[in-house]
Amino acid sequence: MSDAVVRGEKVRVAAIFEPGKRIRPVWFERNRRQHKVVETTYSWSDQAGDARCVHFTVSDGEALFELTYHLKDGSWTLVAQQAAS
């Protein structure tokens, strides 16, 4: 996914935390626009030192986005955006 946004842009996300520690992003806000997540195409987790992150590739029906949830502080970051083909 090619970066079309500044890496590490903090965003507000509504997510459902399901039993078994599954996280499902529902929508996120960027530039005062709410993007409804219509599909999560891929998710994975990684760890750098004591910082564990969960990554999501999601679509709002118009573009693909990579969102990262930082477990240590509960923050969300928009890492990348790519126009849908």
C-alpha positions in Angstrom: 0.0 0.0 0.0 1.6 3.3 -1.0 1.5 6.1 1.5 -0.8 9.0 0.5 -0.9 10.5 4.0 1.6 11.6 6.6 2.8 8.5 8.4 1.6 8.4 12.0 -1.4 10.7 11.7 -3.4 10.4 15.0 -7.1 9.7 14.3 -10.3 9.1 16.3 -11.7 5.6 15.9 -14.9 3.9 17.0 -14.2 0.2 17.5 -15.9 -2.8 19.0 -13.8 -4.9 21.4 -15.3 -8.4 21.1 -14.8 -11.2 23.6 -11.5 -13.0 23.1 -9.7 -9.7 22.6 -10.8 -9.3 18.9 -11.0 -5.6 17.9 -13.2 -4.4 15.0 -12.9 -0.8 13.8 -16.4 0.6 12.9 -15.5 4.2 11.7 -12.7 6.7 11.9 -12.5 10.4 11.6 -10.0 12.3 9.4 -10.1 16.0 8.6 -13.6 16.3 10.2 -14.9 13.6 7.9 -16.2 10.3 9.2 -15.2 7.2 7.2 -17.4 4.2 7.9 -15.5 0.9 7.7 -17.4 -1.3 5.3 -14.7 -4.0 5.1 -11.6 -5.1 7.0 -9.5 -6.8 4.4 -6.5 -7.8 6.6 -5.3 -7.5 10.2 -2.1 -8.5 12.0 -0.2 -7.6 15.1 3.5 -6.9 15.9 5.6 -5.8 18.8 8.6 -3.4 19.0 10.1 -3.6 22.5 7.2 -3.3 25.0 4.9 -1.6 22.4 2.4 -4.0 21.0 0.3 -2.9 18.0 -2.6 -4.3 16.0 -2.8 -3.2 12.4 -6.0 -3.2 10.2 -6.3 -2.7 6.4 -9.9 -1.3 6.0 -12.0 0.1 3.3 -14.7 2.8 3.4 -15.9 1.8 -0.1 -13.8 4.5 -1.8 -10.3 3.9 -0.5 -8.1 1.6 1.5 -6.6 2.7 4.8 -4.1 1.2 7.2 -5.1 1.9 10.9 -2.9 1.0 13.8 -4.1 0.5 17.4 -1.4 1.0 20.0 -2.3 -1.3 23.0 0.0 0.5 25.4 -1.8 3.9 25.3 -5.1 3.0 23.5 -4.3 5.4 20.6 -5.0 5.0 16.9 -2.9 6.1 14.0 -3.6 6.3 10.3 -0.6 5.0 8.6 -1.5 4.9 4.9 -4.2 5.6 2.4 -4.6 4.2 -1.1 -7.4 5.0 -3.6 -9.5 2.0 -4.4 -9.1 0.7 -7.9 
